[in-house]
Amino acid sequence: MTITILIPAHNEEKSIRATINSCLQQTRPADEIMVVNDGSTDKTAEILASFGDKIKVITIAVATGNKSHAQEYGLRFVTTEFFASTDGDTILDEHFIERALSNFENKKIDAVVGYVRSMKYNWLTACRAFEYVIGQNIYKLAQSYIDYIVVIPGAAGAFRTETFKKYITFDHDTITEDLDFTYCFHKNNLLMSYDREMIVYTQDPMTVSAYANQLRRWYGGGWQNLLKHRSVITHRFNSALELSLVYSECLIFALVIFLLPFINLNSYKFFIVSYFVLASVLSLYAAVKEKRQDMVFVPFTYFFIMYVNSYLFLEQMVKEVILRKKNLYWFTPERTNM
């Protein structure tokens, strides 16, 4: 079993060294570590060169402006039986490759879905870590049981190369390429495995403005892909069930928190108190799960994030679905030294 780690990178001088070091420190070494230097104008190329023949660097002279272009280009050079995809701001757990290959021992598995943890920086990344715990230990776990995982995270996925190249195309017409090819996996009835021990650690936004930009990409890409792949809703019962639950829950929740205060103030107060109690219980679970004491205080700050999430979800629905103002602009994420 041979495997490549594929890393698209554009101006990643603050984090790419740590990412590559984590790839080199695997308990089961990757057969190849391939970095696609997508027109970087900082010191990324210099850092990549310092690793010598430990990694393979594919250079694109002029930035493509979109991660999916760099992934597509790099994939041409992948010759191993499997490949893992991650980002230039991500640290792989030392057992990542070992866990990926253990799942592929089942010949029916075409993709392995990993588990994302948020690096600890401030109150905002604690809120994101809280969302990851709930999303991956409740929602995604439930999705795996009904055989409809909504998204294979771009920072934590592994694939059977031949299958991916045969069935998956990069159309570059959405801003969330990982969600795009996840829909393609479902359309072609390809089998996924969810492994919560195949872990990566990622940098999440540390400012509200960067957080909002990331959510605009995620939510906007979510609506874009739902419109693009709407035929999948009638493809199988489990896809219709899961997608209707995801989007209707978000839509109803967003409308409730904005409209309920004007409809019935007492009901709104009861809703907020109930939500705070639930968030407190879940934050204790998350704190134990992640071994992070700062997550105990998440309910006090998540009230604000709850409104930000809901507003941006509705904003992107209006832009992408109602006004059809399709946005393909890639919001460059803010990085910090790792």
BADORO-233158 format. One record per residue (C-alpha): residue number from 1; x negated, y, z. Coordinates in Angstrom, 2 decimals, decimal comma, m for minus. Last residue first. Example, Ala and Ser with C-alpha at 12.3 -4.5 7.8 and 13.67 -1.06 7.14 Angstrom:
BEGIN
+-----+---------+---------+---------+
|   i |    east |   north |      up |
+-----+---------+---------+---------+
|   2 |  m13,67 |   m1,06 |    7,14 |
|   1 |  m12,30 |   m4,50 |    7,80 |
+-----+---------+---------+---------+
// end
This chain:
BEGIN
+-----+---------+---------+---------+
|   i |    east |   north |      up |
+-----+---------+---------+---------+
| 338 |   m3,38 |   27,61 |   14,18 |
| 337 |   m3,53 |   31,29 |   13,24 |
| 336 |   m0,13 |   32,83 |   12,58 |
| 335 |    2,05 |   32,68 |    9,51 |
| 334 |    4,98 |   34,73 |    8,20 |
| 333 |    7,06 |   32,96 |    5,57 |
| 332 |    7,20 |   34,32 |    2,01 |
| 331 |   10,88 |   34,65 |    1,11 |
| 330 |   11,21 |   32,97 |   m2,29 |
| 329 |   13,57 |   34,84 |   m4,59 |
| 328 |   16,00 |   32,56 |   m6,42 |
| 327 |   19,17 |   34,44 |   m5,46 |
| 326 |   22,43 |   33,66 |   m7,20 |
| 325 |   24,88 |   36,53 |   m7,02 |
| 324 |   27,95 |   34,36 |   m7,57 |
| 323 |   30,18 |   36,95 |   m5,85 |
| 322 |   32,35 |   34,32 |   m4,14 |
| 321 |   30,08 |   31,31 |   m3,78 |
| 320 |   26,51 |   32,65 |   m3,59 |
| 319 |   26,95 |   36,13 |   m2,14 |
| 318 |   30,02 |   35,44 |    0,03 |
| 317 |   28,66 |   32,13 |    1,29 |
| 316 |   25,29 |   33,77 |    1,95 |
| 315 |   26,86 |   36,42 |    4,18 |
| 314 |   29,06 |   33,87 |    5,97 |
| 313 |   26,05 |   31,73 |    6,94 |
| 312 |   24,05 |   34,85 |    7,76 |
| 311 |   26,73 |   36,10 |   10,19 |
| 310 |   27,06 |   32,69 |   11,85 |
| 309 |   23,34 |   32,22 |   12,39 |
| 308 |   22,88 |   35,76 |   13,76 |
| 307 |   25,88 |   35,33 |   16,08 |
| 306 |   24,56 |   32,05 |   17,51 |
| 305 |   21,09 |   33,60 |   17,79 |
| 304 |   22,49 |   36,16 |   20,26 |
| 303 |   24,12 |   33,48 |   22,44 |
| 302 |   20,92 |   31,46 |   22,03 |
| 301 |   19,09 |   33,85 |   24,33 |
| 300 |   20,69 |   32,88 |   27,65 |
| 299 |   21,37 |   29,30 |   26,55 |
| 298 |   17,62 |   28,84 |   25,75 |
| 297 |   16,45 |   29,16 |   29,37 |
| 296 |   15,95 |   25,41 |   29,91 |
| 295 |   13,99 |   25,35 |   26,64 |
| 294 |   11,05 |   27,05 |   28,33 |
| 293 |   10,39 |   23,88 |   30,36 |
| 292 |    9,24 |   21,94 |   27,32 |
| 291 |    8,85 |   18,14 |   27,56 |
| 290 |   10,56 |   17,82 |   24,14 |
| 289 |   13,24 |   15,34 |   25,22 |
| 288 |   13,41 |   16,68 |   28,79 |
| 287 |   13,84 |   20,28 |   27,62 |
| 286 |   16,28 |   19,19 |   24,91 |
| 285 |   18,50 |   17,36 |   27,42 |
| 284 |   18,44 |   20,38 |   29,71 |
| 283 |   19,26 |   22,56 |   26,70 |
| 282 |   22,22 |   20,30 |   25,87 |
| 281 |   23,75 |   20,80 |   29,31 |
| 280 |   23,23 |   24,55 |   29,16 |
| 279 |   24,58 |   24,76 |   25,61 |
| 278 |   27,77 |   22,97 |   26,71 |
| 277 |   28,22 |   25,36 |   29,64 |
| 276 |   27,58 |   28,37 |   27,40 |
| 275 |   30,08 |   27,10 |   24,82 |
| 274 |   32,74 |   26,63 |   27,47 |
| 273 |   32,13 |   30,15 |   28,81 |
| 272 |   32,26 |   31,60 |   25,29 |
| 271 |   35,46 |   29,77 |   24,35 |
| 270 |   37,20 |   30,72 |   27,60 |
| 269 |   36,30 |   34,37 |   27,04 |
| 268 |   37,57 |   34,17 |   23,44 |
| 267 |   40,84 |   32,63 |   24,58 |
| 266 |   41,25 |   35,49 |   27,03 |
| 265 |   40,53 |   38,06 |   24,31 |
| 264 |   43,14 |   36,72 |   21,90 |
| 263 |   43,20 |   37,72 |   18,25 |
| 262 |   40,57 |   40,46 |   18,12 |
| 261 |   38,05 |   38,51 |   20,20 |
| 260 |   38,86 |   35,39 |   18,09 |
| 259 |   37,76 |   36,93 |   14,78 |
| 258 |   33,95 |   36,93 |   14,95 |
| 257 |   33,35 |   33,82 |   17,08 |
| 256 |   36,13 |   31,91 |   15,33 |
| 255 |   35,12 |   32,74 |   11,77 |
| 254 |   31,57 |   31,47 |   12,31 |
| 253 |   32,79 |   28,29 |   14,02 |
| 252 |   35,27 |   27,54 |   11,22 |
| 251 |   32,63 |   28,01 |    8,52 |
| 250 |   29,92 |   26,01 |   10,26 |
| 249 |   32,29 |   23,13 |   11,04 |
| 248 |   33,79 |   23,20 |    7,54 |
| 247 |   30,34 |   23,06 |    5,94 |
| 246 |   28,92 |   20,17 |    7,92 |
| 245 |   32,13 |   18,13 |    8,30 |
| 244 |   33,06 |   18,45 |    4,63 |
| 243 |   29,53 |   17,42 |    3,63 |
| 242 |   29,60 |   14,39 |    5,93 |
| 241 |   33,01 |   13,05 |    4,94 |
| 240 |   32,66 |   13,61 |    1,21 |
| 239 |   29,24 |   11,95 |    1,26 |
| 238 |   30,55 |    9,03 |    3,33 |
| 237 |   33,48 |    8,46 |    0,96 |
| 236 |   31,27 |    8,12 |   m2,11 |
| 235 |   30,77 |   10,06 |   m5,32 |
| 234 |   33,67 |   12,45 |   m4,82 |
| 233 |   31,53 |   14,98 |   m2,94 |
| 232 |   28,59 |   14,16 |   m5,21 |
| 231 |   30,33 |   16,07 |   m8,02 |
| 230 |   29,63 |   19,27 |   m6,11 |
| 229 |   25,93 |   18,96 |   m6,94 |
| 228 |   25,28 |   22,46 |   m8,27 |
| 227 |   27,88 |   24,15 |   m6,07 |
| 226 |   26,64 |   22,39 |   m2,94 |
| 225 |   23,07 |   23,06 |   m4,02 |
| 224 |   23,58 |   26,80 |   m4,29 |
| 223 |   25,51 |   26,89 |   m1,00 |
| 222 |   22,67 |   25,19 |    0,85 |
| 221 |   20,04 |   27,26 |   m0,93 |
| 220 |   21,72 |   30,42 |    0,35 |
| 219 |   21,93 |   28,91 |    3,83 |
| 218 |   18,27 |   27,86 |    3,91 |
| 217 |   16,91 |   30,92 |    2,11 |
| 216 |   19,00 |   33,36 |    4,14 |
| 215 |   18,01 |   31,39 |    7,23 |
| 214 |   14,32 |   31,97 |    6,51 |
| 213 |   14,86 |   35,68 |    5,96 |
| 212 |   16,80 |   35,97 |    9,22 |
| 211 |   14,02 |   34,24 |   11,17 |
| 210 |   11,43 |   36,55 |    9,61 |
| 209 |   13,51 |   39,57 |   10,69 |
| 208 |   14,09 |   38,13 |   14,17 |
| 207 |   10,37 |   37,60 |   14,75 |
| 206 |    8,48 |   34,40 |   15,58 |
| 205 |    9,59 |   32,36 |   12,57 |
| 204 |    8,81 |   28,63 |   12,82 |
| 203 |    5,44 |   26,96 |   12,54 |
| 202 |    5,75 |   23,20 |   12,14 |
| 201 |    4,88 |   20,08 |   14,07 |
| 200 |    5,39 |   16,78 |   12,25 |
| 199 |    6,68 |   13,46 |   13,52 |
| 198 |    7,31 |   10,03 |   12,04 |
| 197 |    8,60 |    8,68 |   15,37 |
| 196 |   12,16 |    9,82 |   14,64 |
| 195 |   12,24 |    7,54 |   11,58 |
| 194 |   15,24 |    7,89 |    9,26 |
| 193 |   15,21 |    5,47 |    6,32 |
| 192 |   16,57 |    6,38 |    2,92 |
| 191 |   18,07 |    4,24 |    0,16 |
| 190 |   18,63 |    5,48 |   m3,38 |
| 189 |   22,26 |    5,53 |   m4,55 |
| 188 |   21,36 |    7,62 |   m7,64 |
| 187 |   23,64 |   10,49 |   m6,63 |
| 186 |   22,36 |   10,20 |   m3,07 |
| 185 |   18,72 |   10,62 |   m4,06 |
| 184 |   19,67 |   13,50 |   m6,36 |
| 183 |   21,34 |   15,28 |   m3,43 |
| 182 |   18,09 |   14,87 |   m1,51 |
| 181 |   16,29 |   16,34 |   m4,53 |
| 180 |   18,13 |   19,63 |   m4,17 |
| 179 |   17,93 |   19,72 |   m0,37 |
| 178 |   14,14 |   19,53 |   m0,57 |
| 177 |   14,04 |   22,12 |   m3,36 |
| 176 |   15,75 |   24,80 |   m1,29 |
| 175 |   15,63 |   27,98 |   m3,37 |
| 174 |   17,77 |   26,63 |   m6,23 |
| 173 |   17,34 |   26,62 |  m10,01 |
| 172 |   13,80 |   25,25 |  m10,09 |
| 171 |   15,10 |   22,17 |  m11,97 |
| 170 |   12,63 |   19,79 |  m10,36 |
| 169 |   13,64 |   16,31 |  m11,50 |
| 168 |   14,08 |   13,20 |   m9,40 |
| 167 |   15,07 |    9,78 |  m10,74 |
| 166 |   12,02 |    8,23 |  m12,38 |
| 165 |    9,29 |   10,28 |  m10,69 |
| 164 |   10,79 |    9,63 |   m7,27 |
| 163 |   11,23 |    5,92 |   m7,89 |
| 162 |    7,65 |    5,48 |   m9,08 |
| 161 |    6,28 |    7,47 |   m6,13 |
| 160 |    8,13 |    5,72 |   m3,29 |
| 159 |    8,63 |    8,70 |   m0,99 |
| 158 |    7,65 |   10,27 |    2,31 |
| 157 |    9,27 |   13,30 |    3,92 |
| 156 |    8,33 |   15,63 |    6,75 |
| 155 |    7,60 |   19,20 |    5,65 |
| 154 |   10,19 |   19,29 |    2,87 |
| 153 |   12,83 |   17,94 |    5,24 |
| 152 |   14,97 |   15,19 |    3,67 |
| 151 |   18,42 |   16,73 |    3,76 |
| 150 |   22,05 |   15,67 |    4,28 |
| 149 |   21,40 |   12,14 |    5,52 |
| 148 |   24,31 |   10,06 |    4,29 |
| 147 |   24,08 |    6,39 |    5,25 |
| 146 |   26,85 |    6,47 |    7,89 |
| 145 |   24,35 |    5,56 |   10,61 |
| 144 |   21,71 |    7,92 |    9,19 |
| 143 |   24,18 |   10,81 |    9,38 |
| 142 |   24,75 |   10,10 |   13,08 |
| 141 |   21,00 |   10,31 |   13,69 |
| 140 |   20,91 |   13,50 |   11,67 |
| 139 |   23,63 |   15,13 |   13,78 |
| 138 |   22,67 |   13,94 |   17,27 |
| 137 |   18,91 |   13,53 |   17,69 |
| 136 |   17,91 |   15,55 |   14,63 |
| 135 |   20,23 |   18,55 |   14,83 |
| 134 |   20,32 |   18,73 |   18,61 |
| 133 |   16,54 |   18,55 |   18,98 |
| 132 |   15,91 |   20,79 |   15,98 |
| 131 |   18,35 |   23,42 |   17,21 |
| 130 |   16,60 |   23,54 |   20,59 |
| 129 |   13,22 |   23,87 |   18,85 |
| 128 |   14,68 |   26,83 |   16,91 |
| 127 |   15,80 |   28,46 |   20,15 |
| 126 |   12,36 |   27,86 |   21,68 |
| 125 |   10,87 |   29,41 |   18,50 |
| 124 |   12,86 |   32,55 |   19,28 |
| 123 |   11,89 |   32,65 |   22,96 |
| 122 |    8,16 |   32,57 |   22,11 |
| 121 |    5,32 |   30,50 |   20,65 |
| 120 |    5,77 |   26,73 |   20,99 |
| 119 |    5,45 |   24,76 |   17,76 |
| 118 |    8,74 |   23,44 |   16,42 |
| 117 |    9,19 |   19,70 |   16,00 |
| 116 |   10,32 |   18,01 |   12,79 |
| 115 |   11,23 |   14,31 |   12,54 |
| 114 |   10,68 |   12,33 |    9,34 |
| 113 |   12,94 |   11,01 |    6,60 |
| 112 |   11,53 |    8,03 |    4,72 |
| 111 |   12,33 |    7,56 |    1,05 |
| 110 |   12,88 |    4,69 |   m1,39 |
| 109 |   13,56 |    1,87 |    1,09 |
| 108 |   14,64 |   m1,41 |   m0,52 |
| 107 |   11,17 |   m2,94 |   m0,35 |
| 106 |   11,22 |   m2,81 |    3,47 |
| 105 |    7,49 |   m2,53 |    4,14 |
| 104 |    8,17 |    1,10 |    3,24 |
| 103 |    9,18 |    1,84 |    6,83 |
| 102 |    5,78 |    0,70 |    8,13 |
| 101 |    4,17 |    2,91 |    5,49 |
| 100 |    5,76 |    6,06 |    6,87 |
|  99 |    4,97 |    5,20 |   10,49 |
|  98 |    1,26 |    4,68 |    9,75 |
|  97 |    1,19 |    7,88 |    7,71 |
|  96 |    2,62 |    9,94 |   10,59 |
|  95 |    0,71 |    8,23 |   13,43 |
|  94 |   m1,66 |   11,17 |   14,06 |
|  93 |    1,26 |   13,60 |   14,15 |
|  92 |    1,08 |   15,86 |   11,13 |
|  91 |    0,57 |   19,58 |   11,69 |
|  90 |    2,47 |   21,96 |    9,41 |
|  89 |    1,74 |   25,44 |    8,05 |
|  88 |    0,55 |   24,29 |    4,63 |
|  87 |    3,65 |   22,18 |    4,10 |
|  86 |    4,33 |   18,43 |    3,86 |
|  85 |    5,13 |   15,74 |    1,30 |
|  84 |    4,14 |   12,12 |    1,64 |
|  83 |    3,32 |    9,96 |   m1,35 |
|  82 |    3,73 |    6,29 |   m2,15 |
|  81 |    2,34 |    3,81 |   m4,70 |
|  80 |   m0,64 |    6,04 |   m5,42 |
|  79 |   m1,15 |    7,81 |   m8,74 |
|  78 |   m0,32 |   11,40 |   m7,80 |
|  77 |   m1,71 |   13,80 |  m10,42 |
|  76 |    1,61 |   14,76 |  m12,00 |
|  75 |    3,01 |   15,27 |   m8,51 |
|  74 |    0,83 |   18,33 |   m8,10 |
|  73 |    2,65 |   20,23 |  m10,84 |
|  72 |    6,09 |   19,35 |   m9,50 |
|  71 |    5,09 |   20,31 |   m5,99 |
|  70 |    3,66 |   23,64 |   m7,15 |
|  69 |    6,81 |   24,45 |   m9,13 |
|  68 |    9,01 |   23,40 |   m6,17 |
|  67 |    7,15 |   25,80 |   m3,86 |
|  66 |    8,18 |   28,85 |   m5,89 |
|  65 |    6,31 |   31,94 |   m7,02 |
|  64 |    4,23 |   30,06 |   m9,61 |
|  63 |    1,06 |   31,77 |   m8,42 |
|  62 |   m1,48 |   32,31 |  m11,20 |
|  61 |   m4,60 |   30,14 |  m11,40 |
|  60 |   m2,98 |   26,87 |  m10,34 |
|  59 |   m5,68 |   24,82 |   m8,65 |
|  58 |   m5,45 |   21,13 |   m7,77 |
|  57 |   m7,71 |   20,35 |   m4,81 |
|  56 |   m8,56 |   16,77 |   m3,84 |
|  55 |   m9,61 |   16,28 |   m0,23 |
|  54 |  m12,55 |   14,74 |    1,64 |
|  53 |  m14,72 |   15,56 |   m1,40 |
|  52 |  m15,71 |   18,96 |   m0,03 |
|  51 |  m13,71 |   20,15 |    2,97 |
|  50 |  m15,26 |   23,63 |    2,75 |
|  49 |  m13,72 |   24,08 |   m0,72 |
|  48 |  m10,23 |   24,16 |    0,83 |
|  47 |  m11,28 |   26,97 |    3,17 |
|  46 |  m12,67 |   29,03 |    0,28 |
|  45 |   m9,53 |   28,45 |   m1,81 |
|  44 |   m7,28 |   29,58 |    1,08 |
|  43 |   m9,29 |   32,75 |    1,72 |
|  42 |   m6,59 |   35,11 |    0,34 |
|  41 |   m5,30 |   35,43 |   m3,23 |
|  40 |   m3,69 |   31,99 |   m3,51 |
|  39 |   m2,52 |   31,04 |   m7,00 |
|  38 |   m0,79 |   27,83 |   m5,96 |
|  37 |   m3,60 |   25,81 |   m4,43 |
|  36 |   m2,10 |   22,33 |   m4,76 |
|  35 |   m3,65 |   20,24 |   m2,00 |
|  34 |   m4,06 |   16,49 |   m2,43 |
|  33 |   m5,10 |   14,22 |    0,41 |
|  32 |   m5,78 |   10,74 |   m0,93 |
|  31 |   m5,79 |    7,19 |    0,39 |
|  30 |   m4,22 |    8,44 |    3,61 |
|  29 |   m5,95 |    7,20 |    6,73 |
|  28 |   m3,98 |    4,92 |    9,09 |
|  27 |   m4,56 |    6,35 |   12,55 |
|  26 |   m4,47 |    9,77 |   10,87 |
|  25 |   m7,13 |   12,34 |   11,69 |
|  24 |   m7,76 |   13,57 |    8,14 |
|  23 |   m4,16 |   14,74 |    7,67 |
|  22 |   m4,31 |   16,62 |   10,98 |
|  21 |   m7,53 |   18,28 |    9,79 |
|  20 |   m5,74 |   19,29 |    6,59 |
|  19 |   m2,97 |   21,08 |    8,47 |
|  18 |   m5,41 |   22,76 |   10,88 |
|  17 |   m7,43 |   24,12 |    7,94 |
|  16 |   m4,26 |   25,26 |    6,13 |
|  15 |   m2,99 |   27,47 |    8,95 |
|  14 |   m4,24 |   31,03 |    8,79 |
|  13 |   m5,61 |   30,83 |    5,24 |
|  12 |   m2,25 |   29,69 |    3,83 |
|  11 |   m2,00 |   32,08 |    0,89 |
|  10 |   m0,03 |   29,63 |   m1,29 |
|   9 |   m0,28 |   25,92 |   m0,55 |
|   8 |    1,57 |   22,86 |   m1,84 |
|   7 |    0,48 |   19,80 |    0,19 |
|   6 |    0,77 |   16,24 |   m1,15 |
|   5 |   m0,40 |   13,42 |    1,14 |
|   4 |   m1,14 |   10,40 |   m1,03 |
|   3 |   m0,36 |    6,76 |   m0,21 |
|   2 |   m1,56 |    3,28 |   m1,13 |
|   1 |    0,00 |    0,00 |    0,00 |
+-----+---------+---------+---------+
// end
